[in-house]
Amino acid sequence: MASNYLPDLRFLPDSLKAIDASTKLNDGVSVGSFLDNITLDHIADLGERKQLVRNLLPHAQILKSIGDNTTKFAAHKLVVAEGIYKPSPEEQMTEDDTNPNYLALNGRSITFELKRNNRTDNDKTFELARYLQVFYNTYDKLILDYDTAIEGELNAQIIIQVPNIPSNYEVTFNRVIETRFNNTVQATGQLIEITEIPDTVVEFPADTPDDVTGYFTVGDLHARLLRTYGGDPWQSYALDYRSSRDNAILENLNKIRKGQVVVISSGYNDTINSNDTPKDIATRVLKTVTASKDVLGHVTSFLLFPITDKVQESRSKDVRAAIISALSVFNDVRIIDLNSPQYQLGFDGKSLTAESYISISNALI
C-alpha cells in the first residue's frame, strides 16, 4: 500500500518555472551533483525535469545526511559515481526496470562511492550500506555492489534505486536489500561483506604480447565462467557486464599473441539491456571475431549465448540467428551453442552450470 512520502518542502519542484543543474535538491545539493560532464539538454520537457527532481530528492537526502554526519563518516566523503544517464544518439534502450541505465535516465538509480583521501573505502562502504538499511526507508532497492572493473582490484559501491515518485508523493518503497559481485547476485535480503576477490574470479594474464601464450577467454560472463570452472590452462580477460560495444574486448584481444587459442563470448548483454537491432549486435560480434581470427591470427571459437527468461525468447532467437548468419563467413571458427540440450542453465537463470562449462573446456583443450 502506498504511503505518504514527506520530502523537505523547500525543495519540491512542482511550482518551478525552470529546472537546470543549479536547481536545489537539499542544502548543499543540486541537480548538478548528479551530473557528470553532461547537461539536462536531452530533457526538454519541464514536466519531465520536475519528475527527475522528485526522483532525486531521496538521493539528495542521503547525500546531505551522510555529508553532515560528524561521527561514523566524518573522515569520509560520499560521492556520486554514476548519476543521471544520458544515452548516446544512436542508442536504443530497453525500457525495463531491470535495466539500470533506464532507471538512471530520470534519476531513479544512482550509484554512490564512499571515499577517504580520494580512495574508495570498501570496509566503510559495507558499514554505510548497513547504516542506510537501518536508518533510511526511502528506497526501492539498496544494492551493495562489489566489482573488479579495474582488473584485479576489488571496489565497493552502493546503488540506490527508487520508484517513480508522483506529484502527490504517495509512493511505496519496497526496501529490497541485495549484494552483488561483478553483476552477479550473491544474496537477496542480506548484505554480505566481501573483503577479497573470490578464487572464482578471473585471473588476468600479462599485459605484453610476448608474455601471453596459451588458452584465453575474452568477453562477457560465459567467457569468464569458462575460465573459472575450466581452470588451468585457461586465462581470462572477460568481465560479466561487457557488451559487444565494449572496446576493452578488442583491446584485450590485441594483448594475445598470434596462434593462441581464444574463446569469445559476446552479445548476451546487448540482447537483454538494449534495443539494438539483431543485425547491429551481430555486426559488432563479427568485427570482434574477425579481429581475433583474421587480423591477429588466433585459433578462435565463439560461445553463442543461451536463451533465458531475462528477455523475450523471440528477441534472443533473432539475435542468435543474426550472429550465426554473420559468422557463417568463416569455415574455421567453431561456434559452441550454449543453448544446446547437453548444457544446463544454472540457478541464476543466465549462466550455465559448472558441469556445463567444464564440459565445454574439455572439448576445447
TIVOTI-298372 format. One record per residue (C-alpha): x negated, z negated, y negated; residue in one letter. Coordinates in nm, 4 decimals. Example, Ala and Ser with C-alpha at 12.3 -4.5 7.8 and 13.67 -1.06 7.14 Angstrom:
# TIVOTI-298372
> -1.2300/-0.7800/0.4500/A
> -1.3670/-0.7140/0.1060/S
***
This chain:
# TIVOTI-298372
> 0.0000/0.0000/0.0000/M
> -0.1263/0.0878/-0.3490/A
> -0.2470/-0.1960/-0.5645/S
> -0.2829/-0.2063/-0.9392/N
> -0.6408/-0.1339/-1.0404/Y
> -0.7288/-0.3039/-1.3684/L
> -1.0336/-0.1405/-1.5290/P
> -1.1704/-0.2519/-1.8637/D
> -0.9009/-0.1369/-2.1088/L
> -1.1619/-0.0483/-2.3718/R
> -1.2807/0.2473/-2.1678/F
> -0.9606/0.4103/-2.0467/L
> -0.9827/0.7864/-2.1125/P
> -0.6130/0.8708/-2.1343/D
> -0.5890/0.8798/-2.5152/S
> -0.9208/1.0551/-2.5756/L
> -0.9222/1.3899/-2.7530/K
> -1.2661/1.4895/-2.6274/A
> -1.4966/1.3804/-2.3454/I
> -1.8681/1.4544/-2.3156/D
> -2.1919/1.2929/-2.1976/A
> -2.1706/1.0276/-2.4699/S
> -1.8244/0.9044/-2.3661/T
> -1.8486/0.5325/-2.2890/K
> -1.7510/0.4050/-1.9445/L
> -1.8686/0.0471/-1.9960/N
> -2.1085/-0.1448/-2.2182/D
> -2.4344/0.0489/-2.1994/G
> -2.2969/0.3015/-1.9506/V
> -2.1747/0.6501/-2.0441/S
> -2.0782/0.9687/-1.8645/V
> -2.4352/1.0801/-1.9259/G
> -2.5535/0.8012/-1.6943/S
> -2.4137/1.0112/-1.4091/F
> -2.5509/1.3483/-1.5221/L
> -2.8882/1.4776/-1.4028/D
> -3.0066/1.7754/-1.6080/N
> -2.6521/1.9133/-1.6311/I
> -2.3692/1.9048/-1.8835/T
> -1.9923/1.8995/-1.8426/L
> -1.9609/2.2639/-1.9445/D
> -1.8395/2.3556/-1.5969/H
> -1.5348/2.1284/-1.6501/I
> -1.3480/2.2952/-1.9337/A
> -1.0092/2.1276/-1.8978/D
> -0.9664/1.7963/-2.0850/L
> -0.7306/1.6685/-1.8162/G
> -0.9965/1.7242/-1.5504/E
> -1.2521/1.5430/-1.7659/R
> -1.0134/1.2485/-1.8001/K
> -0.9805/1.2427/-1.4216/Q
> -1.3580/1.2440/-1.3957/L
> -1.3821/0.9433/-1.6272/V
> -1.1165/0.7498/-1.4336/R
> -1.3081/0.8088/-1.1110/N
> -1.6344/0.6992/-1.2705/L
> -1.5006/0.3670/-1.4022/L
> -1.5624/0.1701/-1.0763/P
> -1.9135/0.3171/-1.0519/H
> -1.9844/0.2230/-1.4135/A
> -1.8693/-0.1344/-1.3481/Q
> -2.1167/-0.1675/-1.0606/I
> -2.3977/-0.0189/-1.2706/L
> -2.3202/-0.2572/-1.5568/K
> -2.2783/-0.5699/-1.3415/S
> -2.5997/-0.5225/-1.1438/I
> -2.7866/-0.4418/-1.4628/G
> -2.6642/-0.7704/-1.6136/D
> -2.7466/-0.9761/-1.3041/N
> -3.0190/-1.2199/-1.4048/T
> -3.0583/-1.3904/-1.0669/T
> -3.0509/-1.1831/-0.7491/K
> -3.1506/-0.8484/-0.9010/F
> -3.3233/-0.9452/-1.2248/A
> -3.6506/-0.7754/-1.1272/A
> -3.4795/-0.4546/-1.0172/H
> -3.3011/-0.1614/-1.1770/K
> -3.0024/0.0149/-1.0243/L
> -3.0220/0.3875/-1.0976/V
> -2.8075/0.6882/-1.0197/V
> -2.9919/0.9040/-0.7677/A
> -2.7153/1.1613/-0.7207/E
> -2.4383/1.1779/-0.9780/G
> -2.1833/1.4406/-1.0733/I
> -2.2337/1.7564/-0.8700/Y
> -2.2362/2.0989/-1.0341/K
> -2.2120/2.3830/-0.7809/P
> -2.4149/2.6984/-0.8241/S
> -2.2191/3.0043/-0.9447/P
> -2.2240/3.1709/-0.6010/E
> -2.1494/2.8528/-0.4044/E
> -1.8269/2.8413/-0.2058/Q
> -1.7413/2.4805/-0.1331/M
> -1.5275/2.3215/0.1360/T
> -1.2641/2.1142/-0.0440/E
> -1.2552/1.8294/0.2032/D
> -1.3079/1.4549/0.1662/D
> -1.5776/1.4671/0.4353/T
> -1.7892/1.6916/0.2120/N
> -1.9997/1.4658/-0.0172/P
> -2.0636/1.7442/-0.2681/N
> -1.6898/1.7982/-0.3056/Y
> -1.6382/1.4270/-0.3710/L
> -1.9204/1.4302/-0.6270/A
> -1.7612/1.7152/-0.8222/L
> -1.5282/1.4783/-1.0034/N
> -1.7194/1.1536/-0.9709/G
> -1.5659/1.0237/-0.6509/R
> -1.9040/0.9893/-0.4769/S
> -2.2141/0.8503/-0.6462/I
> -2.5480/0.7697/-0.4827/T
> -2.7489/0.4742/-0.6151/F
> -3.1066/0.3556/-0.5639/E
> -3.2354/0.0068/-0.6372/L
> -3.5845/0.0268/-0.7802/K
> -3.8620/-0.2116/-0.8674/R
> -4.1630/-0.0772/-1.0589/N
> -4.0142/0.2738/-1.0163/N
> -4.0142/0.2462/-0.6358/R
> -3.7099/0.2063/-0.4144/T
> -3.6954/-0.1414/-0.2629/D
> -3.5432/-0.0952/0.0827/N
> -3.5174/-0.4669/0.1630/D
> -3.3419/-0.5457/-0.1631/K
> -3.1161/-0.2412/-0.1221/T
> -2.9839/-0.3923/0.2015/F
> -2.9213/-0.7188/0.0154/E
> -2.7404/-0.5294/-0.2612/L
> -2.5187/-0.3496/-0.0111/A
> -2.4132/-0.6823/0.1388/R
> -2.3565/-0.8231/-0.2116/Y
> -2.1295/-0.5323/-0.3046/L
> -1.9445/-0.5646/0.0251/Q
> -1.8591/-0.9264/-0.0517/V
> -1.8042/-0.9261/-0.4268/F
> -1.6597/-0.5812/-0.5023/Y
> -1.3394/-0.4262/-0.3773/N
> -1.3130/-0.1054/-0.5777/T
> -1.4440/0.1477/-0.3285/Y
> -1.3070/0.3648/-0.0515/D
> -1.6349/0.3689/0.1377/K
> -1.9666/0.1891/0.0923/L
> -2.2471/0.3625/0.2806/I
> -2.5897/0.2089/0.3347/L
> -2.7811/0.5318/0.3772/D
> -3.1334/0.5429/0.5214/Y
> -3.3236/0.8702/0.5430/D
> -3.6645/1.0280/0.5801/T
> -3.6060/1.3035/0.3235/A
> -3.9693/1.2525/0.2260/I
> -4.1158/1.3309/0.5633/E
> -4.2387/1.0232/0.7451/G
> -4.1226/0.7806/0.4736/E
> -3.8143/0.5570/0.5033/L
> -3.5875/0.5404/0.1987/N
> -3.2638/0.3476/0.1397/A
> -2.9732/0.4393/-0.0876/Q
> -2.6197/0.3149/-0.1401/I
> -2.3384/0.5690/-0.1608/I
> -2.0145/0.4538/-0.3204/I
> -1.7048/0.6667/-0.2690/Q
> -1.3749/0.6071/-0.4473/V
> -1.0289/0.7655/-0.4241/P
> -0.8900/0.9934/-0.6920/N
> -0.7697/0.7354/-0.9460/I
> -0.4333/0.8327/-1.1008/P
> -0.3364/0.7797/-1.4633/S
> -0.1153/0.4818/-1.3716/N
> -0.4123/0.3213/-1.1935/Y
> -0.2056/0.2369/-0.8877/E
> -0.4503/0.3129/-0.6121/V
> -0.5567/0.1961/-0.2665/T
> -0.9235/0.1224/-0.1971/F
> -0.9911/0.1449/0.1776/N
> -1.3161/-0.0580/0.1664/R
> -1.4799/0.1045/0.4679/V
> -1.8400/-0.0011/0.5427/I
> -2.0868/0.2334/0.7086/E
> -2.4575/0.2524/0.7918/T
> -2.6258/0.5914/0.8322/R
> -2.9693/0.7162/0.9263/F
> -3.0567/1.0787/0.8461/N
> -2.6859/1.1649/0.8082/N
> -2.6008/1.0182/1.1482/T
> -2.3617/0.7210/1.1524/V
> -2.5276/0.4154/1.3050/Q
> -2.2385/0.1712/1.2551/A
> -1.8909/0.1598/1.1025/T
> -1.7624/-0.1705/0.9667/G
> -2.1141/-0.3148/0.9707/Q
> -2.4248/-0.2980/0.7544/L
> -2.7406/-0.2657/0.9637/I
> -3.0851/-0.3116/0.8122/E
> -3.3379/-0.0506/0.9216/I
> -3.6909/-0.1662/0.8470/T
> -3.8946/0.1105/1.0058/E
> -3.8479/0.4684/1.1165/I
> -3.6998/0.4607/1.4679/P
> -3.9043/0.6052/1.7519/D
> -3.6497/0.8838/1.7966/T
> -3.7260/1.0252/1.4533/V
> -3.9224/1.3488/1.4420/V
> -4.2990/1.3315/1.4237/E
> -4.4412/1.5721/1.1724/F
> -4.7481/1.7763/1.2559/P
> -5.0483/1.8506/1.0388/A
> -4.9942/2.0427/0.7155/D
> -5.2545/2.3141/0.7586/T
> -5.2036/2.6129/0.9910/P
> -5.5456/2.5720/1.1534/D
> -5.4437/2.2270/1.2792/D
> -5.0974/2.3176/1.4059/V
> -5.0616/2.4516/1.7597/T
> -4.8131/2.4135/2.0412/G
> -4.4338/2.3843/2.0520/Y
> -4.2285/2.3357/1.7359/F
> -3.8687/2.2875/1.6265/T
> -3.7518/2.3838/1.2779/V
> -3.4149/2.3490/1.1064/G
> -3.1292/2.1018/1.1473/D
> -3.0109/1.8228/1.3773/L
> -3.0196/2.0242/1.7019/H
> -3.3821/2.1176/1.6436/A
> -3.4677/1.7569/1.5618/R
> -3.2965/1.6216/1.8722/L
> -3.4641/1.8809/2.0939/L
> -3.7947/1.7233/1.9972/R
> -3.6552/1.3685/2.0161/T
> -3.5331/1.3995/2.3732/Y
> -3.7694/1.6726/2.4891/G
> -4.0697/1.4582/2.3956/G
> -4.4195/1.5987/2.4289/D
> -4.5405/1.8632/2.3653/P
> -4.2731/1.9239/2.1008/W
> -4.3433/1.8674/1.7330/Q
> -4.0764/1.8996/1.4671/S
> -4.0136/1.9914/1.1065/Y
> -3.6355/1.9517/1.1433/A
> -3.4001/1.7244/0.9489/L
> -3.0314/1.6741/1.0251/D
> -2.8840/1.7823/0.6920/Y
> -3.0694/2.1104/0.6489/R
> -2.8712/2.4287/0.5995/S
> -2.9749/2.7933/0.6091/S
> -3.0085/2.7747/0.2282/R
> -3.2900/2.5197/0.2540/D
> -3.6223/2.6733/0.1511/N
> -3.8028/2.3976/0.3420/A
> -3.7262/2.5850/0.6649/I
> -3.9309/2.8866/0.5552/L
> -4.1988/2.6627/0.4063/E
> -4.2367/2.4772/0.7351/N
> -4.2461/2.7974/0.9392/L
> -4.5430/2.9039/0.7297/N
> -4.7331/2.5949/0.8474/K
> -4.7227/2.7073/1.2106/I
> -4.9913/2.9388/1.3470/R
> -4.9286/3.2800/1.4966/K
> -4.8424/3.2841/1.8648/G
> -4.6920/2.9348/1.8793/Q
> -4.3516/2.8598/2.0365/V
> -4.0900/2.7951/1.7678/V
> -3.7268/2.6937/1.8171/V
> -3.4966/2.7329/1.5162/I
> -3.1563/2.5725/1.4628/S
> -2.9616/2.6668/1.1514/S
> -2.6117/2.7485/1.0309/G
> -2.4152/2.4457/1.1509/Y
> -2.4245/2.2529/0.8230/N
> -2.3310/2.5678/0.6292/D
> -2.0300/2.6092/0.8563/T
> -1.8910/2.2587/0.8102/I
> -1.9951/2.1888/0.4480/N
> -1.9416/2.5187/0.2678/S
> -1.7021/2.8085/0.2333/N
> -1.9846/3.0629/0.2561/D
> -1.8753/3.3698/0.4491/T
> -1.9898/3.4072/0.8089/P
> -2.1817/3.7185/0.7032/K
> -2.3701/3.5295/0.4299/D
> -2.4646/3.2491/0.6692/I
> -2.5734/3.4959/0.9366/A
> -2.7813/3.6913/0.6842/T
> -2.9759/3.3778/0.5920/R
> -3.0248/3.2884/0.9584/V
> -3.1530/3.6409/1.0253/L
> -3.4001/3.6053/0.7365/K
> -3.5369/3.2845/0.8898/T
> -3.5695/3.4254/1.2410/V
> -3.7280/3.7461/1.1084/T
> -3.9850/3.5440/0.9149/A
> -4.0747/3.3494/1.2280/S
> -4.0756/3.6385/1.4756/K
> -4.1920/3.9434/1.2821/D
> -4.3788/3.8089/0.9790/V
> -4.5504/3.5042/1.1259/L
> -4.5783/3.6200/1.4868/G
> -4.4191/3.3194/1.6583/H
> -4.2588/3.3170/2.0021/V
> -3.9136/3.2443/1.8647/T
> -3.5929/3.1049/2.0153/S
> -3.2694/3.0184/1.8360/F
> -3.0230/2.7359/1.9060/L
> -2.6673/2.8598/1.8414/L
> -2.4640/2.5599/1.7287/F
> -2.1714/2.4323/1.9388/P
> -1.8050/2.4366/1.8398/I
> -1.6993/2.0890/1.7241/T
> -1.3952/1.9292/1.5638/D
> -1.5805/1.8861/1.2333/K
> -1.4412/2.2188/1.1120/V
> -1.1682/2.4608/1.2192/Q
> -1.2522/2.6233/1.5509/E
> -1.1795/2.9694/1.4115/S
> -1.4461/2.9255/1.1413/R
> -1.7064/2.8132/1.3941/S
> -1.6268/3.1109/1.6149/K
> -1.6514/3.3533/1.3217/D
> -1.9883/3.2178/1.2065/V
> -2.1266/3.2090/1.5598/R
> -2.0162/3.5692/1.6177/A
> -2.1767/3.6787/1.2901/A
> -2.5055/3.5097/1.3843/I
> -2.5065/3.6686/1.7304/I
> -2.4422/4.0095/1.5749/S
> -2.7180/3.9620/1.3149/A
> -2.9736/3.8526/1.5745/L
> -2.8865/4.1401/1.8064/S
> -3.1531/4.3455/1.6271/V
> -3.4082/4.1542/1.8363/F
> -3.4628/4.2086/2.2068/N
> -3.7233/3.9338/2.2422/D
> -3.5596/3.6372/2.0630/V
> -3.3922/3.4012/2.3044/R
> -3.0536/3.2666/2.1902/I
> -2.9571/2.9380/2.3534/I
> -2.5823/2.8831/2.3201/D
> -2.5227/2.5108/2.2750/L
> -2.1539/2.5728/2.3383/N
> -2.2278/2.6714/2.6980/S
> -2.0371/2.4620/2.9563/P
> -2.3684/2.3491/3.1052/Q
> -2.4191/2.1347/2.7920/Y
> -2.2048/1.8466/2.6655/Q
> -2.1271/1.7072/2.3206/L
> -2.2438/1.3534/2.2503/G
> -2.0330/1.0646/2.1240/F
> -2.0779/1.1613/1.7582/D
> -1.8912/1.4867/1.8221/G
> -2.1547/1.7129/1.6670/K
> -2.4800/1.6755/1.8618/S
> -2.5303/1.7183/2.2358/L
> -2.6079/1.4528/2.4936/T
> -2.9672/1.3534/2.5580/A
> -2.9471/1.5168/2.9012/E
> -2.8461/1.8464/2.7410/S
> -3.1452/1.8538/2.5063/Y
> -3.3774/1.7587/2.7928/I
> -3.2399/2.0490/2.9965/S
> -3.2975/2.2905/2.7068/I
> -3.6508/2.1570/2.6567/S
> -3.7325/2.2074/3.0238/N
> -3.6057/2.5651/3.0063/A
> -3.8245/2.6467/2.7055/L
> -4.1544/2.4926/2.8109/I
***
